[in-house]
Amino acid sequence: MNPIKEKSRTLENSFLPLKKMYPRSYNKAKTSPYTKTRVILMNGTEFESQWFMHNFARHCDEPEILAALAIVRRQEQQQQKRISCLKPLNESILETTIAYEQLAVDLTAVLARHEKDENNIKALNFALLEDFDHLYRYANLLKMDKNEDADMLVGKFTEIMPGRPTVAEHRYPSDDVKPHMNAQTADLYSKLVASTITAAEQQTMNYYMNIAQWYKNDLGRRLYAEIAMIEEAHVTQYESLKDPTLTWLEQWVMHEYCECWLYYSAMQDESDEYIKKIWNDHFKMEVAHLKTAAKLLKKFEGKSFESVCGSGEFPQLLKLGGNKDYIRKVLGSTIQLTADNTEEKHDYKDVKKIPDDHRFFDYQQYMSGDPDKNPSHLVIKKAIERLGKDYRYQDSDHPVKELRSREKDNTTIARTK
């Protein structure tokens, strides 16, 4: 499949009428967990597109490009509104949050499993363990506040148990910046990976930043605020993987190509026929957007679509699903890592092997102080007090011995020497 060769409507004929912008919501009790995660992913992809094109417009003085950006941006917003309203009215903040974290876990894992770029793989595996831990923390909040089991929401496709403890995830911000790829030599799949995961984590960060104030109790508000800080760190890491030397027009072409790839993947993978038709509608709209961006790239920079996207043929499509064995393997081998950019090589290092005066420890002390008072720890402590043990869904013992206890939350692993 090569989207640039697909027939499409003209850009001017790709708007959605208002009656199409408000779809029928999915049934939260019957819909596949991966339909829910696709809805979140594509919602985030459209938000990322909006955010990018507004910034492009603020750095552009060419009327023809500005006009095209305005038209495409309006259509992208229509798509985003349509997707966001697939979420039903009776789905709670926490139920949606569980889907966000299942997406973060399984999207990150499946991208890493098929990636060949070592820099991307390391970044994905590193953040994977942190999103995995967030799922566990929110699941315990859900059990306490709603007496609801998160394993039913994730369809038992994703285990729920501690990852790298959230309290250990507070790092000095510049340590999250990683070396970027060279877009001229990078594999097309690697470029799609960086674009996709950046959009997904950006959406999660935005959701948590805005939803914290609406949660009904102090502990929940504090937990959302703390985890939002970690999601910001993930956005910093992932966006740094992308090649910043591309021009605005080259980036625009890449954005539209990535949207085509994601919508086509979603369409092929979707089990809900009603939502599958929406993915198909949006794919056709994105083809028109891609052709528009490619035409402007050729006109104003003399560069071809192929200079950004190679032949244009889609690489392996994205297929969401369970990744239990892979996640257990990463947990067992990389739980102790933290990010380290203090030397010439930006990398990830075992906390036990970094110097005593490393800024990680200073930042930990400043941000966390007494880790026993951190929201991410308190939610587990209170769950243990109320339930007798923490809430988990796991197929067998935790692969990390220090995280097997269900009666005491570990606040030292990956954090102290």
C-alpha positions as CSV (number, residue, x, y, z in Angstrom):
1,M,0.0,0.0,0.0
2,N,1.4,3.4,-1.1
3,P,-0.9,6.2,0.0
4,I,0.5,8.8,-2.4
5,K,-0.7,6.6,-5.3
6,E,-4.2,6.2,-3.9
7,K,-7.2,8.1,-5.4
8,S,-8.6,10.7,-3.1
9,R,-11.1,13.6,-3.0
10,T,-9.8,17.1,-3.5
11,L,-8.8,18.8,-0.3
12,E,-11.7,21.2,-0.6
13,N,-14.1,18.3,-0.7
14,S,-12.7,16.5,2.4
15,F,-14.6,18.3,5.1
16,L,-17.0,16.5,7.4
17,P,-20.6,17.8,7.9
18,L,-21.6,18.4,11.5
19,K,-23.9,15.4,11.5
20,K,-20.9,13.1,10.9
21,M,-18.8,14.7,13.6
22,Y,-20.8,13.2,16.4
23,P,-20.6,9.4,16.1
24,R,-22.3,6.6,18.0
25,S,-20.2,5.8,21.0
26,Y,-18.8,2.4,21.7
27,N,-20.2,0.1,24.4
28,K,-17.7,0.2,27.2
29,A,-18.8,-3.3,28.4
30,K,-18.6,-5.1,25.1
31,T,-16.0,-3.2,23.0
32,S,-12.5,-4.8,22.6
33,P,-9.8,-3.1,24.8
34,Y,-7.8,-2.6,21.7
35,T,-10.6,-0.7,20.0
36,K,-10.5,1.6,22.9
37,T,-6.8,2.0,22.7
38,R,-6.9,2.6,19.0
39,V,-9.5,5.4,19.7
40,I,-7.0,7.0,22.1
41,L,-4.1,6.6,19.8
42,M,-5.8,8.2,16.8
43,N,-7.2,10.9,19.0
44,G,-3.7,11.7,20.1
45,T,-2.4,11.5,16.5
46,E,-4.9,14.2,15.5
47,F,-4.0,16.4,18.4
48,E,-0.4,16.1,17.5
49,S,-1.2,17.1,13.9
50,Q,-3.1,20.2,15.2
51,W,-0.3,21.2,17.5
52,F,2.3,20.8,14.7
53,M,0.4,22.8,12.1
54,H,-0.4,25.7,14.4
55,N,3.3,25.9,15.2
56,F,4.2,25.7,11.6
57,A,1.7,28.5,10.8
58,R,3.4,30.7,13.4
59,H,6.7,30.2,11.7
60,C,5.5,30.7,8.1
61,D,5.0,33.8,5.9
62,E,3.9,32.1,2.7
63,P,0.2,32.7,2.0
64,E,-0.3,29.6,-0.1
65,I,1.1,27.4,2.7
66,L,-0.8,29.2,5.4
67,A,-4.1,28.7,3.5
68,A,-3.4,25.0,3.0
69,L,-2.5,24.6,6.7
70,A,-5.7,26.3,7.7
71,I,-7.8,23.9,5.6
72,V,-6.1,20.7,6.6
73,R,-6.0,21.8,10.2
74,R,-9.7,22.3,10.3
75,Q,-10.3,18.9,8.8
76,E,-7.9,17.3,11.3
77,Q,-9.8,18.9,14.1
78,Q,-13.0,17.5,12.7
79,Q,-11.4,14.1,12.8
80,Q,-10.2,14.6,16.3
81,K,-13.7,15.6,17.6
82,R,-15.3,12.7,15.9
83,I,-12.8,10.2,17.4
84,S,-13.0,11.7,20.9
85,C,-16.7,11.3,21.0
86,L,-16.5,7.6,20.4
87,K,-15.8,7.4,24.1
88,P,-19.2,6.8,25.9
89,L,-20.7,9.2,28.4
90,N,-20.7,6.5,31.1
91,E,-17.0,5.7,30.9
92,S,-15.3,7.2,34.0
93,I,-12.1,9.2,34.1
94,L,-10.3,6.2,35.7
95,E,-11.7,3.7,33.2
96,T,-10.4,5.8,30.4
97,T,-7.1,6.2,32.2
98,I,-6.7,2.4,32.3
99,A,-7.1,2.3,28.5
100,Y,-4.5,5.1,28.2
101,E,-2.0,3.1,30.1
102,Q,-2.8,-0.2,28.3
103,L,-2.2,1.7,25.1
104,A,1.1,3.1,26.4
105,V,2.3,-0.4,27.5
106,D,1.3,-2.4,24.5
107,L,2.0,0.2,21.8
108,T,5.5,0.8,23.2
109,A,6.2,-2.9,23.5
110,V,4.9,-3.8,20.0
111,L,6.9,-0.9,18.4
112,A,10.0,-2.0,20.2
113,R,9.6,-5.7,19.2
114,H,9.7,-4.8,15.5
115,E,12.2,-2.0,15.7
116,K,15.8,-2.3,14.5
117,D,17.2,1.0,15.5
118,E,19.0,0.4,18.8
119,N,18.6,4.0,20.0
120,N,14.8,3.8,19.5
121,I,14.7,0.3,21.1
122,K,16.5,1.5,24.3
123,A,14.2,4.5,24.6
124,L,11.1,2.4,24.1
125,N,12.1,-0.3,26.6
126,F,13.1,2.3,29.2
127,A,9.8,4.2,29.2
128,L,7.8,0.9,28.8
129,L,8.6,-0.1,32.4
130,E,7.4,3.3,33.6
131,D,4.1,3.2,31.8
132,F,3.7,-0.3,33.0
133,D,4.1,0.9,36.6
134,H,1.5,3.7,36.0
135,L,-1.0,1.1,34.9
136,Y,-0.5,-0.6,38.3
137,R,-0.9,2.6,40.3
138,Y,-4.1,3.7,38.6
139,A,-5.5,0.1,38.8
140,N,-5.1,0.3,42.6
141,L,-6.8,3.6,42.7
142,L,-9.6,2.2,40.6
143,K,-10.0,-0.7,43.0
144,M,-10.2,1.5,46.0
145,D,-12.4,4.3,44.6
146,K,-14.7,2.2,42.4
147,N,-14.2,-1.4,43.6
148,E,-13.6,-2.2,40.0
149,D,-11.0,-4.7,38.7
150,A,-8.8,-3.3,36.0
151,D,-8.0,-6.7,34.6
152,M,-11.5,-6.8,33.1
153,L,-10.9,-3.5,31.4
154,V,-7.7,-4.7,29.8
155,G,-9.3,-7.9,28.8
156,K,-6.5,-9.8,30.7
157,F,-4.3,-9.1,27.7
158,T,-1.9,-7.0,29.8
159,E,-0.6,-7.9,33.2
160,I,-1.0,-5.4,36.0
161,M,1.9,-5.4,38.5
162,P,4.7,-3.0,39.5
163,G,7.2,-1.8,36.9
164,R,10.0,0.7,37.6
165,P,8.4,2.4,40.6
166,T,7.0,5.8,39.7
167,V,8.9,7.3,42.7
168,A,12.1,6.3,41.0
169,E,11.2,7.9,37.7
170,H,11.9,11.5,38.7
171,R,15.1,12.4,36.8
172,Y,16.9,15.6,36.0
173,P,15.1,16.8,32.9
174,S,18.0,17.1,30.5
175,D,18.9,13.5,31.1
176,D,15.8,12.5,29.1
177,V,17.1,14.1,25.9
178,K,18.5,11.5,23.5
179,P,20.5,11.6,20.2
180,H,18.3,12.1,17.2
181,M,18.1,9.9,14.1
182,N,19.3,11.0,10.7
183,A,16.1,11.1,8.6
184,Q,18.1,10.7,5.4
185,T,19.5,7.3,6.5
186,A,17.0,6.1,9.0
187,D,14.6,3.3,8.2
188,L,11.1,4.5,7.4
189,Y,9.7,2.3,10.1
190,S,12.0,3.9,12.7
191,K,10.7,7.4,11.6
192,L,7.2,6.2,12.0
193,V,8.0,4.7,15.4
194,A,9.3,8.1,16.7
195,S,6.4,10.0,15.3
196,T,3.8,7.6,16.6
197,I,5.1,7.2,20.1
198,T,5.7,11.0,20.5
199,A,2.1,11.7,19.6
200,A,0.8,9.0,21.9
201,E,2.8,10.2,24.9
202,Q,1.9,13.8,24.2
203,Q,-1.8,12.9,24.3
204,T,-1.3,11.0,27.6
205,M,0.5,13.9,29.1
206,N,-2.2,16.4,28.0
207,Y,-4.9,14.2,29.4
208,Y,-3.3,13.9,32.8
209,M,-2.4,17.5,33.0
210,N,-6.0,18.6,32.4
211,I,-7.9,15.8,34.2
212,A,-6.1,16.1,37.6
213,Q,-8.3,19.0,38.6
214,W,-11.5,17.1,37.9
215,Y,-10.7,14.0,40.0
216,K,-12.9,13.7,43.1
217,N,-10.4,13.2,45.9
218,D,-7.0,14.6,46.8
219,L,-5.0,11.4,46.4
220,G,-6.3,10.9,42.9
221,R,-5.5,14.6,42.0
222,R,-2.0,14.2,43.3
223,L,-1.4,10.9,41.5
224,Y,-2.5,12.4,38.2
225,A,-0.2,15.4,38.8
226,E,2.8,13.2,39.6
227,I,2.4,10.8,36.7
228,A,1.8,13.8,34.3
229,M,5.3,14.9,35.2
230,I,6.7,11.5,34.1
231,E,4.7,11.6,30.9
232,E,6.3,15.0,30.2
233,A,9.7,13.3,30.6
234,H,8.6,10.6,28.1
235,V,7.6,13.3,25.6
236,T,11.0,14.9,26.0
237,Q,12.7,11.6,25.4
238,Y,10.6,10.6,22.4
239,E,10.5,13.9,20.5
240,S,14.3,14.1,20.8
241,L,14.6,11.0,18.7
242,K,13.1,12.7,15.7
243,D,15.4,14.5,13.2
244,P,15.1,18.3,14.0
245,T,17.0,19.3,10.8
246,L,14.1,18.5,8.6
247,T,12.3,21.6,7.2
248,W,8.8,22.4,8.3
249,L,7.4,21.2,5.0
250,E,9.4,17.9,5.2
251,Q,8.1,17.4,8.7
252,W,4.5,18.1,7.5
253,V,4.8,15.4,4.8
254,M,6.1,13.0,7.5
255,H,3.2,13.8,9.8
256,E,0.6,13.2,7.1
257,Y,2.3,10.0,6.0
258,C,2.4,8.7,9.6
259,E,-1.4,9.5,9.9
260,C,-2.0,7.5,6.7
261,W,0.0,4.6,8.0
262,L,-1.8,4.6,11.4
263,Y,-5.3,4.9,9.9
264,Y,-4.7,2.2,7.4
265,S,-3.2,0.0,10.2
266,A,-6.2,0.7,12.4
267,M,-8.6,-0.1,9.6
268,Q,-6.9,-3.5,9.0
269,D,-6.9,-4.3,12.7
270,E,-10.3,-3.1,13.8
271,S,-12.9,-5.6,15.0
272,D,-15.8,-3.0,15.3
273,E,-17.3,-2.6,11.8
274,Y,-18.8,0.8,12.6
275,I,-15.5,2.2,13.9
276,K,-13.7,0.5,11.0
277,K,-15.7,2.7,8.6
278,I,-14.5,5.8,10.4
279,W,-10.9,4.7,10.1
280,N,-11.5,4.2,6.4
281,D,-13.1,7.7,6.0
282,H,-10.2,9.3,7.8
283,F,-7.6,7.4,5.8
284,K,-9.1,8.8,2.6
285,M,-9.0,12.3,4.1
286,E,-5.3,11.8,5.1
287,V,-4.4,10.8,1.6
288,A,-5.7,14.2,0.4
289,H,-3.7,15.9,3.1
290,L,-0.5,14.0,2.3
291,K,-0.8,14.9,-1.4
292,T,-1.3,18.6,-0.4
293,A,1.8,18.6,1.7
294,A,3.9,16.8,-0.9
295,K,2.8,19.2,-3.6
296,L,3.8,22.2,-1.5
297,L,7.2,20.5,-0.6
298,K,7.8,20.1,-4.3
299,K,6.8,23.7,-5.2
300,F,8.6,25.6,-2.5
301,E,11.7,23.4,-1.8
302,G,12.0,21.4,-5.0
303,K,12.0,18.2,-3.0
304,S,10.0,15.1,-3.8
305,F,7.7,13.1,-1.6
306,E,10.2,10.2,-2.0
307,S,13.0,12.2,-0.4
308,V,11.1,12.1,2.9
309,C,9.2,8.7,2.6
310,G,11.3,6.6,0.3
311,S,9.1,4.6,-2.1
312,G,6.1,5.4,0.0
313,E,5.2,1.7,0.4
314,F,4.0,1.1,4.0
315,P,6.4,-0.9,6.2
316,Q,4.9,-3.4,8.6
317,L,1.5,-2.2,9.8
318,L,0.8,-1.5,13.4
319,K,-1.1,-4.3,15.1
320,L,-2.0,-3.8,18.8
321,G,-2.1,-6.9,21.1
322,G,-0.7,-8.5,24.2
323,N,3.1,-8.5,24.9
324,K,3.3,-10.3,28.3
325,D,6.5,-12.3,27.6
326,Y,8.3,-9.4,26.1
327,I,7.5,-7.1,29.0
328,R,8.5,-9.7,31.5
329,K,11.9,-10.0,29.7
330,V,12.5,-6.2,29.8
331,L,11.4,-6.0,33.4
332,G,13.9,-8.7,34.4
333,S,16.8,-7.2,32.5
334,T,16.4,-3.4,32.8
335,I,14.5,-2.5,36.0
336,Q,17.5,-0.8,37.6
337,L,18.2,1.6,34.7
338,T,18.0,5.4,34.8
339,A,18.8,8.0,32.1
340,D,22.3,9.5,32.1
341,N,23.5,12.3,29.8
342,T,26.4,13.5,32.0
343,E,29.0,12.0,29.7
344,E,29.6,12.4,26.0
345,K,27.4,9.4,25.2
346,H,23.8,9.7,26.2
347,D,22.7,6.4,27.6
348,Y,20.9,4.5,30.3
349,K,22.8,3.2,33.3
350,D,22.2,1.0,36.3
351,V,21.4,3.3,39.3
352,K,23.9,1.3,41.4
353,K,26.7,2.2,39.0
354,I,26.4,5.9,38.7
355,P,28.5,8.2,40.9
356,D,27.2,9.2,44.3
357,D,27.2,12.8,43.3
358,H,25.1,12.2,40.1
359,R,22.4,14.8,39.7
360,F,19.8,12.0,39.7
361,F,20.1,11.7,43.4
362,D,20.0,15.4,44.0
363,Y,16.8,15.7,41.9
364,Q,15.3,12.7,43.6
365,Q,15.8,14.3,47.0
366,Y,14.4,17.6,45.8
367,M,11.4,16.2,44.1
368,S,10.5,13.3,46.4
369,G,12.0,14.2,49.7
370,D,10.4,11.4,51.8
371,P,9.3,8.9,49.1
372,D,6.8,7.4,51.6
373,K,4.8,10.6,51.1
374,N,4.7,10.5,47.3
375,P,1.2,10.0,45.8
376,S,2.4,7.1,43.7
377,H,3.5,5.3,46.8
378,L,0.6,6.4,49.0
379,V,-2.0,4.9,46.6
380,I,-0.4,1.5,47.0
381,K,0.1,1.9,50.8
382,K,-3.6,2.8,51.2
383,A,-4.7,-0.1,48.9
384,I,-2.7,-2.6,51.0
385,E,-4.2,-1.1,54.2
386,R,-7.8,-1.4,52.8
387,L,-7.6,-4.6,50.8
388,G,-4.9,-6.5,52.8
389,K,-2.6,-6.6,49.8
390,D,-2.2,-4.6,46.6
391,Y,-4.3,-5.1,43.5
392,R,-2.6,-7.1,40.7
393,Y,-3.3,-9.2,37.7
394,Q,-0.4,-11.4,36.9
395,D,0.0,-14.8,35.3
396,S,2.9,-15.9,37.5
397,D,5.4,-14.5,40.1
398,H,6.9,-11.1,39.2
399,P,10.1,-11.5,37.3
400,V,11.9,-9.1,39.7
401,K,12.3,-10.6,43.2
402,E,12.3,-7.2,44.9
403,L,8.8,-6.5,43.5
404,R,7.0,-9.7,44.4
405,S,5.7,-8.6,47.8
406,R,2.0,-7.6,47.7
407,E,2.1,-6.3,51.3
408,K,4.8,-3.7,50.9
409,D,5.5,-1.2,48.2
410,N,9.2,-1.0,47.2
411,T,10.5,2.6,47.1
412,T,14.2,1.9,46.8
413,I,14.7,-0.2,43.7
414,A,16.0,1.8,40.7
415,R,16.3,4.7,43.0
416,T,19.0,4.1,45.6
417,K,22.4,2.5,45.6
